[in-house]
Amino acid sequence: MTRQKPSDLITVAEARMLLSVSRVKIAQLLKRGDLRCFSNPLDGREKLVSLAEVEALKPKRAEAA
């Protein structure tokens, strides 16, 4: 089964900055499946996430605060 990669991929570090969360929190979001993770084809060590998925989490985080 192949997952289609979104075209708006950003690094996990960029996602952390946009959401203002810690490494632990971003890891939890990835583990729970709140964010889908993709390997960077140019550097297999780096993980990428969809900017749209990150943006979709922003309102939820604002309500929780």
Backbone as JSON Lines, residues from 0, in Angstrom:
{"i":0,"aa":"M","n":[0.85,-1.17,0.0],"ca":[0.0,0.0,0.0],"c":[0.9,1.24,0.0]}
{"i":1,"aa":"T","n":[0.63,2.17,-0.89],"ca":[1.43,3.39,-0.99],"c":[0.63,4.59,-0.49]}
{"i":2,"aa":"R","n":[1.28,5.36,0.33],"ca":[0.65,6.61,0.78],"c":[1.06,7.71,-0.17]}
{"i":3,"aa":"Q","n":[0.09,8.46,-0.64],"ca":[0.41,9.59,-1.51],"c":[0.97,10.72,-0.67]}
{"i":4,"aa":"K","n":[2.09,11.25,-1.11],"ca":[2.73,12.34,-0.36],"c":[2.1,13.67,-0.75]}
{"i":5,"aa":"P","n":[1.78,14.48,0.25],"ca":[1.29,15.83,-0.06],"c":[2.4,16.65,-0.71]}
{"i":6,"aa":"S","n":[2.02,17.68,-1.42],"ca":[3.03,18.5,-2.11],"c":[3.57,19.63,-1.23]}
{"i":7,"aa":"D","n":[2.97,19.83,-0.05],"ca":[3.34,20.95,0.81],"c":[4.15,20.5,2.03]}
{"i":8,"aa":"L","n":[5.17,19.69,1.82],"ca":[5.92,19.12,2.94],"c":[6.91,20.11,3.55]}
{"i":9,"aa":"I","n":[6.97,20.08,4.88],"ca":[7.94,20.86,5.64],"c":[8.62,19.92,6.63]}
{"i":10,"aa":"T","n":[9.73,20.37,7.18],"ca":[10.44,19.52,8.15],"c":[9.7,19.5,9.49]}
{"i":11,"aa":"V","n":[9.98,18.49,10.28],"ca":[9.39,18.39,11.61],"c":[9.83,19.58,12.46]}
{"i":12,"aa":"A","n":[11.05,20.03,12.29],"ca":[11.54,21.19,13.04],"c":[10.73,22.45,12.69]}
{"i":13,"aa":"E","n":[10.4,22.62,11.41],"ca":[9.58,23.76,11.01],"c":[8.17,23.64,11.6]}
{"i":14,"aa":"A","n":[7.64,22.43,11.62],"ca":[6.32,22.2,12.2],"c":[6.32,22.54,13.69]}
{"i":15,"aa":"R","n":[7.4,22.16,14.37],"ca":[7.53,22.48,15.8],"c":[7.48,23.98,16.02]}
{"i":16,"aa":"M","n":[8.17,24.72,15.18],"ca":[8.2,26.18,15.33],"c":[6.82,26.78,15.06]}
{"i":17,"aa":"L","n":[6.14,26.3,14.02],"ca":[4.82,26.83,13.69],"c":[3.8,26.55,14.79]}
{"i":18,"aa":"L","n":[3.91,25.39,15.42],"ca":[2.97,25.02,16.48],"c":[3.43,25.46,17.87]}
{"i":19,"aa":"S","n":[4.67,25.89,17.96],"ca":[5.27,26.29,19.25],"c":[5.17,25.17,20.28]}
{"i":20,"aa":"V","n":[5.65,23.99,19.88],"ca":[5.62,22.83,20.77],"c":[7.02,22.27,20.94]}
{"i":21,"aa":"S","n":[7.18,21.45,21.96],"ca":[8.47,20.83,22.25],"c":[8.7,19.61,21.35]}
{"i":22,"aa":"R","n":[9.91,19.08,21.42],"ca":[10.23,17.85,20.68],"c":[9.36,16.69,21.16]}
{"i":23,"aa":"V","n":[9.11,16.66,22.43],"ca":[8.29,15.59,23.0],"c":[6.86,15.67,22.46]}
{"i":24,"aa":"K","n":[6.31,16.89,22.43],"ca":[4.94,17.07,21.97],"c":[4.8,16.73,20.48]}
{"i":25,"aa":"I","n":[5.75,17.14,19.66],"ca":[5.67,16.83,18.23],"c":[5.8,15.33,18.02]}
{"i":26,"aa":"A","n":[6.63,14.67,18.83],"ca":[6.76,13.22,18.75],"c":[5.43,12.54,19.11]}
{"i":27,"aa":"Q","n":[4.74,13.07,20.1],"ca":[3.43,12.53,20.48],"c":[2.42,12.71,19.34]}
{"i":28,"aa":"L","n":[2.42,13.87,18.71],"ca":[1.5,14.12,17.59],"c":[1.76,13.14,16.45]}
{"i":29,"aa":"L","n":[3.03,12.85,16.19],"ca":[3.39,11.9,15.14],"c":[2.98,10.48,15.52]}
{"i":30,"aa":"K","n":[3.24,10.1,16.77],"ca":[2.94,8.75,17.23],"c":[1.43,8.48,17.23]}
{"i":31,"aa":"R","n":[0.64,9.48,17.65],"ca":[-0.82,9.32,17.68],"c":[-1.45,9.37,16.3]}
{"i":32,"aa":"G","n":[-0.68,9.84,15.32],"ca":[-1.2,9.92,13.97],"c":[-1.89,11.24,13.66]}
{"i":33,"aa":"D","n":[-1.75,12.22,14.56],"ca":[-2.31,13.54,14.3],"c":[-1.6,14.21,13.13]}
{"i":34,"aa":"L","n":[-0.35,13.85,12.92],"ca":[0.44,14.3,11.78],"c":[1.02,13.07,11.09]}
{"i":35,"aa":"R","n":[0.87,13.0,9.78],"ca":[1.51,11.91,9.03],"c":[2.95,12.3,8.75]}
{"i":36,"aa":"C","n":[3.82,11.33,8.79],"ca":[5.25,11.56,8.64],"c":[5.75,10.87,7.37]}
{"i":37,"aa":"F","n":[6.61,11.57,6.63],"ca":[7.19,11.04,5.4],"c":[8.71,11.2,5.47]}
{"i":38,"aa":"S","n":[9.42,10.26,4.87],"ca":[10.89,10.38,4.81],"c":[11.26,11.34,3.71]}
{"i":39,"aa":"N","n":[12.3,12.13,3.97],"ca":[12.82,13.04,2.96],"c":[13.56,12.2,1.92]}
{"i":40,"aa":"P","n":[13.18,12.28,0.65],"ca":[13.85,11.45,-0.36],"c":[15.33,11.83,-0.56]}
{"i":41,"aa":"L","n":[15.69,13.03,-0.17],"ca":[17.08,13.47,-0.32],"c":[17.93,13.14,0.9]}
{"i":42,"aa":"D","n":[17.29,12.94,2.06],"ca":[18.0,12.62,3.3],"c":[17.06,11.76,4.15]}
{"i":43,"aa":"G","n":[17.26,10.47,4.11],"ca":[16.39,9.52,4.79],"c":[16.31,9.71,6.3]}
{"i":44,"aa":"R","n":[17.25,10.44,6.87],"ca":[17.22,10.69,8.32],"c":[16.21,11.76,8.7]}
{"i":45,"aa":"E","n":[15.85,12.61,7.73],"ca":[14.96,13.74,8.01],"c":[13.51,13.36,7.72]}
{"i":46,"aa":"K","n":[12.62,13.74,8.62],"ca":[11.2,13.47,8.46],"c":[10.47,14.74,8.04]}
{"i":47,"aa":"L","n":[9.45,14.56,7.22],"ca":[8.67,15.67,6.71],"c":[7.2,15.48,7.07]}
{"i":48,"aa":"V","n":[6.49,16.58,7.22],"ca":[5.05,16.55,7.5],"c":[4.36,17.57,6.59]}
{"i":49,"aa":"S","n":[3.05,17.42,6.43],"ca":[2.28,18.3,5.57],"c":[2.01,19.63,6.28]}
{"i":50,"aa":"L","n":[2.28,20.72,5.59],"ca":[2.0,22.05,6.13],"c":[0.49,22.2,6.4]}
{"i":51,"aa":"A","n":[-0.34,21.66,5.52],"ca":[-1.79,21.76,5.7],"c":[-2.23,21.06,6.99]}
{"i":52,"aa":"E","n":[-1.63,19.9,7.3],"ca":[-1.96,19.19,8.53],"c":[-1.51,19.98,9.76]}
{"i":53,"aa":"V","n":[-0.36,20.62,9.66],"ca":[0.14,21.45,10.76],"c":[-0.79,22.63,10.96]}
{"i":54,"aa":"E","n":[-1.17,23.3,9.88],"ca":[-2.07,24.45,9.97],"c":[-3.42,24.03,10.55]}
{"i":55,"aa":"A","n":[-3.88,22.84,10.22],"ca":[-5.16,22.35,10.74],"c":[-5.12,22.14,12.26]}
{"i":56,"aa":"L","n":[-3.94,21.87,12.79],"ca":[-3.8,21.67,14.23],"c":[-3.75,22.99,14.99]}
{"i":57,"aa":"K","n":[-3.39,24.07,14.33],"ca":[-3.27,25.37,15.0],"c":[-4.54,25.81,15.72]}
{"i":58,"aa":"P","n":[-5.71,25.81,15.08],"ca":[-6.93,26.24,15.78],"c":[-7.25,25.37,17.0]}
{"i":59,"aa":"K","n":[-7.01,24.06,16.88],"ca":[-7.26,23.15,17.99],"c":[-6.4,23.51,19.19]}
{"i":60,"aa":"R","n":[-5.13,23.83,18.92],"ca":[-4.21,24.19,20.01],"c":[-4.63,25.5,20.63]}
{"i":61,"aa":"A","n":[-5.12,26.46,19.85],"ca":[-5.54,27.76,20.38],"c":[-6.74,27.6,21.3]}
{"i":62,"aa":"E","n":[-7.67,26.71,20.96],"ca":[-8.84,26.48,21.78],"c":[-8.47,25.82,23.1]}
{"i":63,"aa":"A","n":[-7.46,24.94,23.06],"ca":[-7.06,24.21,24.25],"c":[-6.34,25.11,25.24]}
{"i":64,"aa":"A","n":[-5.74,26.18,24.78],"ca":[-4.96,27.07,25.65],"c":[-5.83,27.95,26.52]}
